[in-house]
Amino acid sequence: MSDDRTAVQPKTGEAEKQFKALFSKETNAQGEFVRQPVRFATPFCTSKNALPVEKDRYRLIVSRACPWAHRQLIVFRLLGLENVISIGVVDPVRPPKPYSDWAFTLDPNGKDPVLGARYLSDLYRAADPTYDDRFTVPAIVDLETGKVVNNDYFNLTYYWETEFRPFHREGAPDLFPQDLRDDIHALNDIIFRDINNGVYRAGFAASQSAYERAYDTVFARLDELEKRLANNRFLFGERLTDSDIRLWVTLARFDAAYYNAFRLNRNRLVDFPHLWDYARSLYQSPGFGETTDFDAIKRHYHLCCVPGNEYKLVPKGPDLSVWDVPGTRRVRAG
């Protein structure tokens, strides 16, 4: 890993302040991490008070380190929406501020080339000058106003899969089939609670008991999913769905970040034969590996999410070549 990074890394003192500010509002009396509610949740649809479904109207802001943002990139690639909604990318290392923010330091002159913003907070505060929660990705910005209009990380993929169907590429997969929608909703709720957010509940726990409860929940659910995938190609048999994308983004980060940074060290992903084959097969399929940036993932979690990393060390491992060992469940893009 090269050391000549263009991103500004927070000084140790600022990093500690930033970490505490990140989650001080999101910790309950039992030391449990309770994720902040979504502020901008206006849906995309044809209703009067909804966001209009239009081409070239919006810009999606992502961090390649963030699992909630990563699943938007996968869905965009599979459905062909990259030519419908533009994408801006923030630096995986947070800027040196005493609060949670993201910076456009990957772009020339440190500004998003379309919106002209230096920080994600600029776009949030354009929508609400009093906004004082964490500035989160993914965020959808209306190009007509330069304001964040939606940051509903849980529901965004549903909009891309349904409301934006007229813009899907020819042969795009149906990731949210009508006959499975109730089942997908139910499973997605479980995946969010026990896996996607479960790893954060372990990593950001502020008490031993809260950490251990989250730890046990994560691994109990992984054990269950390991059994489910023993006889299924994907979570719903032979059909790739929205649920697979939601599970996969957490699995992709498990060994590189959650196993050590979040102390989820009972097993690595590679220790689950069926989950590992499933994850590796998806990585080698269209839309998954090509949108995955392990370097960004490691830098973000180890430099921004682990307090006390005084010397700003990023783990050299794990060995990423194992992701290229052929899996048995390859899926076509369409």
GIWO-V384362 format. One record per residue. N is the residue number from 1. RES is the residue in one letter. SS is DSSP state (A for helix, B for strand, O for the rest). PHI is phi in degrees with one decimal (* if undefined). Layout:
N|RES|SS|PHI ; N|RES|SS|PHI
This chain:
1|M|O|* ; 2|S|O|-74.1 ; 3|D|O|-96.2 ; 4|D|O|-85.8 ; 5|R|O|-84.0 ; 6|T|O|-84.8 ; 7|A|O|-71.5 ; 8|V|O|-83.7 ; 9|Q|O|-97.3 ; 10|P|O|-61.9 ; 11|K|O|-65.4 ; 12|T|A|-54.0 ; 13|G|A|-60.4 ; 14|E|A|-67.0 ; 15|A|A|-62.6 ; 16|E|A|-66.0 ; 17|K|A|-62.1 ; 18|Q|A|-63.5 ; 19|F|A|-62.7 ; 20|K|A|-66.2 ; 21|A|A|-66.9 ; 22|L|A|-54.9 ; 23|F|A|-126.1 ; 24|S|A|-62.5 ; 25|K|A|-80.8 ; 26|E|A|-114.3 ; 27|T|B|-124.7 ; 28|N|O|-89.9 ; 29|A|O|-65.3 ; 30|Q|O|-90.4 ; 31|G|O|80.5 ; 32|E|O|-92.0 ; 33|F|B|-77.4 ; 34|V|O|-121.3 ; 35|R|O|-61.3 ; 36|Q|O|-62.9 ; 37|P|O|-71.1 ; 38|V|O|-73.5 ; 39|R|O|-90.4 ; 40|F|O|-113.0 ; 41|A|B|-125.2 ; 42|T|O|-60.2 ; 43|P|O|-76.1 ; 44|F|B|-93.1 ; 45|C|O|-174.4 ; 46|T|O|-92.4 ; 47|S|O|-65.5 ; 48|K|O|-58.8 ; 49|N|O|-98.2 ; 50|A|O|-98.0 ; 51|L|B|-78.1 ; 52|P|O|-68.1 ; 53|V|O|-88.3 ; 54|E|O|-138.5 ; 55|K|O|-80.2 ; 56|D|O|62.1 ; 57|R|O|-100.1 ; 58|Y|B|-127.9 ; 59|R|B|-130.1 ; 60|L|B|-92.7 ; 61|I|B|-102.8 ; 62|V|B|-133.8 ; 63|S|B|-113.5 ; 64|R|O|-71.8 ; 65|A|O|-82.6 ; 66|C|O|-82.9 ; 67|P|A|-67.0 ; 68|W|A|-65.4 ; 69|A|A|-76.3 ; 70|H|A|-59.0 ; 71|R|A|-68.5 ; 72|Q|A|-65.9 ; 73|L|A|-63.6 ; 74|I|A|-64.1 ; 75|V|A|-63.8 ; 76|F|A|-57.2 ; 77|R|A|-64.8 ; 78|L|A|-69.1 ; 79|L|A|-94.9 ; 80|G|O|78.6 ; 81|L|A|-90.3 ; 82|E|A|-64.9 ; 83|N|A|-94.4 ; 84|V|O|-111.1 ; 85|I|O|-126.6 ; 86|S|B|-75.1 ; 87|I|B|-126.8 ; 88|G|B|-113.1 ; 89|V|B|-122.9 ; 90|V|B|-94.1 ; 91|D|O|-67.5 ; 92|P|O|-69.1 ; 93|V|O|-95.9 ; 94|R|O|-64.3 ; 95|P|O|-72.0 ; 96|P|O|-75.8 ; 97|K|O|-127.0 ; 98|P|O|-80.7 ; 99|Y|O|-141.0 ; 100|S|O|-73.4 ; 101|D|O|-151.9 ; 102|W|O|-133.0 ; 103|A|B|-122.6 ; 104|F|O|-92.1 ; 105|T|O|-75.1 ; 106|L|O|-79.7 ; 107|D|O|-93.7 ; 108|P|A|-54.9 ; 109|N|A|63.8 ; 110|G|A|67.3 ; 111|K|O|-130.3 ; 112|D|O|-61.9 ; 113|P|O|-67.8 ; 114|V|O|-98.7 ; 115|L|O|-94.6 ; 116|G|O|74.9 ; 117|A|O|-85.2 ; 118|R|O|-91.5 ; 119|Y|B|-131.7 ; 120|L|A|-61.0 ; 121|S|A|-58.4 ; 122|D|A|-59.5 ; 123|L|A|-78.0 ; 124|Y|A|-68.2 ; 125|R|A|-73.7 ; 126|A|A|-66.4 ; 127|A|A|-82.8 ; 128|D|O|-151.7 ; 129|P|O|-59.9 ; 130|T|O|-94.5 ; 131|Y|O|-60.5 ; 132|D|O|-135.4 ; 133|D|O|-88.8 ; 134|R|O|-64.1 ; 135|F|O|-89.6 ; 136|T|O|-112.6 ; 137|V|O|-112.8 ; 138|P|O|-73.6 ; 139|A|B|-135.8 ; 140|I|B|-103.5 ; 141|V|B|-112.1 ; 142|D|B|-79.5 ; 143|L|O|-67.8 ; 144|E|O|-75.8 ; 145|T|O|-117.6 ; 146|G|O|72.5 ; 147|K|B|-115.2 ; 148|V|B|-65.8 ; 149|V|B|-118.5 ; 150|N|B|-157.0 ; 151|N|O|-133.0 ; 152|D|O|-80.2 ; 153|Y|O|-55.3 ; 154|F|O|-75.3 ; 155|N|O|-101.4 ; 156|L|A|-56.2 ; 157|T|A|-63.5 ; 158|Y|A|-60.9 ; 159|Y|A|-65.6 ; 160|W|A|-62.9 ; 161|E|A|-80.1 ; 162|T|O|-118.6 ; 163|E|O|-66.3 ; 164|F|O|-95.6 ; 165|R|A|-56.5 ; 166|P|A|-58.9 ; 167|F|A|-102.2 ; 168|H|O|-64.6 ; 169|R|O|-67.6 ; 170|E|O|-63.6 ; 171|G|O|81.6 ; 172|A|O|-64.6 ; 173|P|O|-70.4 ; 174|D|O|-91.6 ; 175|L|O|-83.0 ; 176|F|O|-137.2 ; 177|P|O|-62.6 ; 178|Q|A|-55.9 ; 179|D|A|-72.6 ; 180|L|A|-113.0 ; 181|R|A|-61.2 ; 182|D|A|-62.6 ; 183|D|A|-68.5 ; 184|I|A|-66.0 ; 185|H|A|-57.4 ; 186|A|A|-64.2 ; 187|L|A|-68.7 ; 188|N|A|-62.7 ; 189|D|A|-62.5 ; 190|I|A|-67.5 ; 191|I|A|-60.6 ; 192|F|A|-62.7 ; 193|R|A|-64.0 ; 194|D|A|-98.6 ; 195|I|A|-115.3 ; 196|N|A|-55.4 ; 197|N|O|-88.6 ; 198|G|A|-60.4 ; 199|V|A|-66.2 ; 200|Y|A|-71.6 ; 201|R|A|-64.6 ; 202|A|A|-77.3 ; 203|G|A|-66.0 ; 204|F|O|-109.7 ; 205|A|O|-63.0 ; 206|A|O|-113.6 ; 207|S|O|-151.5 ; 208|Q|A|-61.8 ; 209|S|A|-66.4 ; 210|A|A|-65.0 ; 211|Y|A|-60.7 ; 212|E|A|-68.2 ; 213|R|A|-63.5 ; 214|A|A|-66.7 ; 215|Y|A|-55.4 ; 216|D|A|-64.5 ; 217|T|A|-65.6 ; 218|V|A|-58.8 ; 219|F|A|-74.8 ; 220|A|A|-63.8 ; 221|R|A|-73.4 ; 222|L|A|-62.7 ; 223|D|A|-61.4 ; 224|E|A|-65.5 ; 225|L|A|-68.9 ; 226|E|A|-58.5 ; 227|K|A|-68.2 ; 228|R|A|-61.5 ; 229|L|O|-85.7 ; 230|A|O|-65.2 ; 231|N|O|-122.7 ; 232|N|O|-130.8 ; 233|R|O|-65.7 ; 234|F|B|-129.9 ; 235|L|O|-64.1 ; 236|F|B|-118.5 ; 237|G|B|68.7 ; 238|E|O|-91.1 ; 239|R|B|-108.3 ; 240|L|O|-73.2 ; 241|T|O|-133.4 ; 242|D|A|-53.9 ; 243|S|A|-62.4 ; 244|D|A|-62.2 ; 245|I|A|-65.1 ; 246|R|A|-65.4 ; 247|L|A|-68.7 ; 248|W|A|-61.6 ; 249|V|A|-63.6 ; 250|T|A|-76.0 ; 251|L|A|-59.1 ; 252|A|A|-63.3 ; 253|R|A|-97.3 ; 254|F|A|-64.7 ; 255|D|A|-73.9 ; 256|A|A|-80.8 ; 257|A|A|-136.8 ; 258|Y|A|-71.1 ; 259|Y|A|-57.8 ; 260|N|A|-102.6 ; 261|A|A|-66.0 ; 262|F|O|-103.2 ; 263|R|O|60.1 ; 264|L|O|-94.9 ; 265|N|O|-110.7 ; 266|R|O|-71.5 ; 267|N|O|-143.6 ; 268|R|O|-87.4 ; 269|L|A|-58.9 ; 270|V|A|-66.5 ; 271|D|A|-87.1 ; 272|F|O|-101.4 ; 273|P|A|-55.1 ; 274|H|A|-80.7 ; 275|L|A|-62.4 ; 276|W|A|-69.1 ; 277|D|A|-62.6 ; 278|Y|A|-61.5 ; 279|A|A|-64.9 ; 280|R|A|-66.5 ; 281|S|A|-63.3 ; 282|L|A|-67.5 ; 283|Y|A|-55.8 ; 284|Q|O|-86.7 ; 285|S|O|-102.8 ; 286|P|O|-53.7 ; 287|G|O|94.7 ; 288|F|O|-96.9 ; 289|G|A|-60.0 ; 290|E|A|-69.5 ; 291|T|A|-103.7 ; 292|T|O|-100.7 ; 293|D|O|-122.7 ; 294|F|A|-65.6 ; 295|D|A|-63.2 ; 296|A|A|-62.0 ; 297|I|A|-61.5 ; 298|K|A|-65.3 ; 299|R|A|-64.5 ; 300|H|A|-65.2 ; 301|Y|A|-68.1 ; 302|H|A|-85.6 ; 303|L|A|-96.9 ; 304|C|A|-115.1 ; 305|C|O|-116.0 ; 306|V|O|-120.5 ; 307|P|O|-67.7 ; 308|G|O|90.1 ; 309|N|O|-82.4 ; 310|E|O|-57.8 ; 311|Y|O|-97.3 ; 312|K|O|54.9 ; 313|L|O|-88.3 ; 314|V|O|-114.2 ; 315|P|O|-55.3 ; 316|K|O|-72.6 ; 317|G|O|-92.1 ; 318|P|O|-78.3 ; 319|D|O|-67.5 ; 320|L|A|-82.8 ; 321|S|A|-64.9 ; 322|V|A|-65.9 ; 323|W|A|-67.9 ; 324|D|A|-93.7 ; 325|V|O|-67.9 ; 326|P|O|-52.9 ; 327|G|O|-92.5 ; 328|T|O|-108.4 ; 329|R|O|-123.3 ; 330|R|O|-54.7 ; 331|V|O|-127.2 ; 332|R|O|-77.8 ; 333|A|O|-71.6 ; 334|G|O|-138.6
